[in-house]
Every structure is written in structure tokens, then in C-alpha cells.
Amino acid sequence: MSRDLDSVTTEVAQLLAGVERLGVAYSGGVDSSLLLALAVRVLGADRVVAVLGISPSLAADERAGAHDVAVSIGVPVVEVATHEGDNPAYRANGPDRCYHCKDELFTRIGSDVVATHGITAVAYGENADDARRPDRPGARAATEHAVLRPLAELGLTKADVRSLAHALGLPNADKPAAPCLASRIPHFTVVDPSRLAQVEAAEQALRTLGLPDCRVRHHGEVARVELPEADLPRAVSSPLREQMVCAVRRAGFRFVALDLMGIQSGAFTLPLVTASGG
């Protein structure tokens, strides 16, 4: 059963009671956008700040889209440069990579944004489905930095989030998930700006071809393309097949492979954390 917007708003108000000014760790995805919009309903736009981390792992079109959605919500965006790429543990790209990324973001918010913008609490858009997954080490960083997670605390699933986003008229209510570019690089392969740029260029080219929901996994000379199952038949048919090959090769890959499993969330991390019992 879908959650009622008014009752959820009341519950969020209870969770945020006593917060004078909230900073929302914001990506432009539907989860953080819903959190931002609910915070505005509860606190007012003048008491909410959207904080967007900027680094080579954020695609340019995701950055632009995040600003567009924030404008529709009526909240200013504060961009914070993050430097997770300077951390050897992040570059090493183990299954805990997301922990180091989130730790850097929350550290930067604490040191660069809190005092400047008078923020008294920070929240991020983890939902209840994410909270149950073993491949979300960023949650540990949130706990260490005392970051609030209202959506998860209220038990809001991804389906609830999309339903509530529709109820609020958010323009990205149906936006496909868009994990950071580093998630396309196999664990224990170094995350570096050149690989991230290759992935970004290839995915942007595929979106231009009418494939908005796509992943390009970086396997050296090979680009493994993941698409929703519904897109697979036309992806192997002319003229789209040839167009995809040309587009991905222009991004610097030599070979283009289409994964018959389709889009796979946590494709690299889940097998490792499941095997380790993490």
C-alpha cells in the first residue's frame, strides 16, 4: 500500500523536530530529491540547503539535472568539491569504496558547509530497501558522522519514494537510478579520472541514442553494456547496434559487449560482500 503524503510529512516533521537548518546530501536522484522536498514542506525553503558533492565520479549531465530539480523544489544548491580520489583506499576500489566516498562527502559538509550556512543537522536519502542491502557501506559513514536518514527510518521503500515523488510533482519521479561513475569499474581495478571519463562519455553517447537507462562497465579494452531487458532486442538490431558500437568506441573502448542479464544493481559489489558474509 502506498504511503500517504500528508502522514509521511507529519512523520518527517517529528523526526526533524528541533532542527534549525538542515543540509541534505543531495545527488539529484529521486531519493535525495524527495527528502529535500519533504524537508521544505516541514521546515520551509529558507531552512534547507541542498549539498552536492562534485568530483570526477559525478557525470556532467547528472550535475546539471540535480540543479534543475532543486530549482523546481525551490532550494539553493551548494556545491562542495570532494577529493575522494586523493585517498589511496578509495582508489584501490575494494568493496568498501562507497564508504570512503561518503566519508569524504560528510567530512567536507562538516568542515566546509556547516558553519558557513548555519546547518544544525545533515541528512541523506537512504531508503528502507537500501538499508537492508549488504552492498551499501556508505551507511557506515553516515552513522559515524551522525547523519540522519529519515526515509529509511520511516520504512519508505523505493516504490514508496517514487509514489511520493509523483504526489509532489517532482520532475525526476521516474528517473532511473544513476550510481556514481566509479561503480562501473570492477573492484580492485584502480579508480582514476581517465577511466571515469571513458565511462561518462560512453554512457552519455548511449543516452543520446535513446537509451536513458544504461550502464557501461569498464573492463579495460572491453565495455560491457547493461540495458533494461526491454531494450535488448533493439540493441542487437540495425541500425542501433552499429550506432552503439561506434558511440562506445569513440569513448576509447576497443570492444563492445552487451550483457544479456540486463541492468544489474550492485553487479560488482554484491557477489563480494555476499561471499564474505559482509
BELCORGI-V465436 format. One record per backbone hydrogen bond with DSSP energy under -0.5 kcal/mol. NH is the residue of the N-H (numbers start at 1). CO is the residue of the C=O. If there is no record, write none. Layout:
NH&CO, NH&CO
This chain:
8&4, 9&5, 10&6, 11&7, 12&8, 13&9, 14&10, 15&11, 16&12, 17&14, 19&16, 20&18, 22&47, 23&121, 24&22, 24&49, 25&23, 25&123, 26&24, 26&51, 33&29, 34&30, 35&31, 36&32, 37&33, 38&34, 39&35, 40&36, 41&37, 42&38, 43&39, 44&39, 44&40, 47&44, 48&45, 49&22, 50&76, 51&24, 51&49, 52&50, 52&78, 53&51, 54&80, 58&55, 59&57, 63&59, 64&60, 65&61, 66&62, 67&63, 68&64, 69&65, 70&66, 71&67, 72&68, 73&69, 74&70, 75&70, 78&50, 78&76, 79&77, 80&52, 82&54, 86&83, 87&84, 88&86, 90&87, 91&87, 92&88, 93&89, 93&90, 94&89, 97&94, 99&96, 100&96, 101&97, 102&98, 103&99, 104&100, 105&101, 106&102, 107&103, 108&104, 109&105, 110&106, 111&107, 112&108, 113&108, 113&109, 114&109, 117&113, 118&114, 118&115, 119&114, 120&21, 121&21, 123&23, 124&148, 125&25, 128&156, 131&127, 132&128, 132&129, 133&130, 136&133, 139&136, 140&137, 141&137, 142&138, 143&139, 144&140, 145&141, 146&143, 147&142, 148&122, 152&126, 153&149, 154&150, 155&152, 156&151, 157&155, 161&157, 162&158, 163&159, 164&160, 165&161, 166&162, 167&163, 168&164, 169&166, 170&165, 173&170, 175&172, 181&57, 183&180, 184&181, 185&182, 186&184, 186&218, 188&93, 189&186, 190&188, 191&91, 192&190, 196&192, 197&193, 198&194, 199&195, 200&196, 201&197, 202&198, 203&199, 204&200, 205&201, 206&202, 207&203, 208&204, 209&205, 210&207, 211&206, 214&212, 215&226, 217&215, 217&224, 218&184, 219&217, 219&222, 222&219, 223&255, 224&217, 224&222, 225&223, 225&257, 226&215, 228&213, 231&228, 232&228, 232&229, 233&229, 235&231, 236&232, 236&233, 237&234, 241&237, 243&239, 244&240, 245&241, 246&242, 247&243, 248&244, 249&245, 250&246, 251&247, 251&248, 252&249, 253&248, 254&221, 255&221, 257&223, 259&225, 259&257, 260&258, 262&259, 263&227, 267&264, 270&266, 272&268, 272&269, 273&269, 274&270, 275&271, 276&272, 277&273, 278&273
